[in-house]
Amino acid sequence: MRVYEYYIKLKHFIVVLHLL
């Protein structure tokens, strides 16, 4: 696992929560 991939997934999750 690469750290930046995990960070991108976490960031996308946060964006989705803001859109809800």
N, CA and C of each residue as an Amber inpcrd file, in Angstrom:
protein
    60
   0.8390000  -1.2050000   0.0000000   0.0000000   0.0000000   0.0000000
   0.8730000   1.2530000   0.0000000   0.4780000   2.1870000  -0.8340000
   1.2120000   3.4580000  -0.8610000   0.4350000   4.4970000  -0.0610000
   1.1530000   5.2660000   0.6920000   0.5280000   6.2450000   1.5990000
  -0.3070000   7.2650000   0.8200000   0.2010000   7.7240000  -0.3100000
  -0.5480000   8.7510000  -1.0470000  -1.8720000   8.2100000  -1.5760000
  -1.9330000   6.9190000  -1.9170000  -3.2040000   6.3390000  -2.3740000
  -4.2220000   6.3430000  -1.2340000  -3.7750000   6.0190000  -0.0380000
  -4.6700000   6.0380000   1.1230000  -5.1580000   7.4620000   1.3880000
  -4.2590000   8.4280000   1.2630000  -4.6200000   9.8320000   1.4850000
  -5.6660000  10.2960000   0.4650000  -5.4910000   9.9080000  -0.7980000
  -6.4530000  10.2840000  -1.8450000  -7.8240000   9.6650000  -1.5490000
  -7.8570000   8.4070000  -1.1340000  -9.1430000   7.7690000  -0.8040000
  -9.8130000   8.4770000   0.3650000  -9.0360000   8.8300000   1.3640000
  -9.5860000   9.5370000   2.5230000 -10.1230000  10.9040000   2.1030000
  -9.3920000  11.5900000   1.2450000  -9.8270000  12.9090000   0.7790000
 -11.1280000  12.7960000  -0.0160000 -11.2400000  11.8010000  -0.8890000
 -12.4770000  11.6050000  -1.6480000 -13.6440000  11.3280000  -0.7050000
 -13.4120000  10.5580000   0.3230000 -14.4640000  10.2460000   1.2970000
 -14.9470000  11.5190000   1.9900000 -14.0280000  12.3870000   2.3560000
 -14.3830000  13.6550000   3.0080000 -15.1980000  14.5290000   2.0470000
 -14.7880000  14.5790000   0.7780000 -15.5220000  15.3750000  -0.2160000
 -16.9520000  14.8520000  -0.3540000 -17.1190000  13.5440000  -0.4020000
 -18.4570000  12.9450000  -0.5080000 -19.3050000  13.3250000   0.7020000
 -18.7260000  13.3050000   1.8800000 -19.4810000  13.6850000   3.0810000
 -19.9350000  15.1390000   3.0120000 -19.1040000  16.0050000   2.4710000
 -19.4880000  17.4150000   2.3400000 -20.6070000  17.5830000   1.3160000
 -20.6010000  16.7470000   0.2870000 -21.6450000  16.8500000  -0.7400000
 -23.0010000  16.3630000  -0.2330000 -22.9910000  15.4840000   0.7420000
 -24.2730000  14.9630000   1.2450000 -25.0190000  16.0380000   1.9650000
